[in-house]
Amino acid sequence: MNVLAYNAYYSPENASSMYLTENIYEELAKSGCNITLYVPSPCRGVTNEVRETYKKRKNEKQHNGKLSIHRISMYREGTKTISRAIRYLLLNAAFIWKGLKTDADVIFVQSTPPTQGAMAAIIKKIKKVPIVYNVQDVFPDSLITTNITQKGSIIWKIGRVIENFSYKNADKIIVISDSFKKNLLDKGVPDSKIMVVPNWIDCNEVVPIRREENSLFKELGVSSESFIVVYAGNFGAAQGAMVVLEAAKYLKDSKDIHFAIFGGGSEFDKAKQFVIDNKLDNVTIDDLKPPERVSEVYSLGDIALITCKPGVGMSGMPSKTWSIMACNTPIIAAFDVDSELSAILKEANAGICVKPGDGKLLSEEILFAKKNMGCYSKDARSFVIANASREKCVAKYRNSIFEACKLK
């Protein structure tokens, strides 16, 4: 079977979810598929030297020749929305041109950028091949939650046209959560098209690490005798992560509680300045650690925090949840209390959701957790292995792609 695939970002670019795509292609290759993958020259999270190297490396083979990677020259991604939109459109045009000249039994495409689904639909109409569409982000809803536009705007209306066209032409749609599925069902997408597969983790790589073996304590200069509260993630429009520092401010006089924060994003400089301005000696703030250190990061904490801006949590399931639970670290989420995350934490007895955006409430819940650690499961990892392991989830992708191929 010949799989035609497209990605707007790919290794060696730095993105937290890159491993998901790599795992899928590895599984398809092991199953005997030949994958032709088109990607742009790398730009996100890479140096100019790396970028120049890959500009010259136009074609690459992996997985015993089963995965053929073809890199398309494209200017570096900027920060301005218009510049990025133009880059996406140029990239999609190049993808269409390349795809029309490539033999394929099925097209696999993901929802970043949001025009990818429509691009695949155009190729489908010409080549008459089925599409498996992986929705990692519901567009244009995500533009509203990140304050880029408002419902009813011209951008939103254009986004809905693109979204409807993508869903109509996709033969199989894989979404990452039940809330995503409900969103699509409410928009008229047939239930028979949709499969829910959570973003997984490799449970062989993400494991609990004993405190005496965790090098982060020494690196950060944090006492292993303290009650450690960990937050790892971006500070941006949708995350609502400043609530973590507000909670730390309320707890600054609790000398045995320490916050270890690993961050990035558009508001991270603001977060670091908040720590300085408020003299938060109970906070250690550092850059995000690379993915291979996720076990150390979440094993560092007695509890770990997840946050969102009010209203945003209803539209998705944070994938970091699985990594935290795989380290057997309880979770306090300043997150919409009717969300899918809240239901999973209750089912696994792995933590609790409290109203987002309320630093005082979050600080009170941290104090409660400190006094009542025994109320949480000591083996949330088993829940992850049963529901979000790499083996189970990647197999579902493989099966969906094989099933779609039969529709040709």
Sequence and secondary structure as in RCSB ss.txt:
>XXXX:A:sequence
MNVLAYNAYYSPENASSMYLTENIYEELAKSGCNITLYVPSPCRGVTNEVRETYKKRKNEKQHNGKLSIHRISMY
REGTKTISRAIRYLLLNAAFIWKGLKTDADVIFVQSTPPTQGAMAAIIKKIKKVPIVYNVQDVFPDSLITTNITQ
KGSIIWKIGRVIENFSYKNADKIIVISDSFKKNLLDKGVPDSKIMVVPNWIDCNEVVPIRREENSLFKELGVSSE
SFIVVYAGNFGAAQGAMVVLEAAKYLKDSKDIHFAIFGGGSEFDKAKQFVIDNKLDNVTIDDLKPPERVSEVYSL
GDIALITCKPGVGMSGMPSKTWSIMACNTPIIAAFDVDSELSAILKEANAGICVKPGDGKLLSEEILFAKKNMGC
YSKDARSFVIANASREKCVAKYRNSIFEACKLK
>XXXX:A:secstr
 EEEEE SS TTS  TTHHHHHHHHHHHHHTT EEEEEEE   TT  HHHHHHHHH  EEEETTTTEEEEEE   
   SSHHHHHHHHHHHHHHHHHHHHTS  SEEEEESSSTTHHHHHHHHHHHH   EEEEESS TTHHHHHTTS  
TTSHHHHHHHHHHHHHHHH SEEEESSHHHHHHHHHTT  GGGEEE    B TTTS    GGG THHHHHT  TT
SEEEEEEEE STTT THHHHHHHHHTTT TTEEEEEEEESTTHHHHHHHHHHTT TTEEEEE   GGGHHHHHHS
 SEEEEE  TTGGGG   THHHHHHHTT  EEEES TTSHHHHHHHHHT EEEE TT HHHHHHHHHHHHH GGG
S S HHHHHHHHSBHHHHHHHHHHHHHHHHTT 
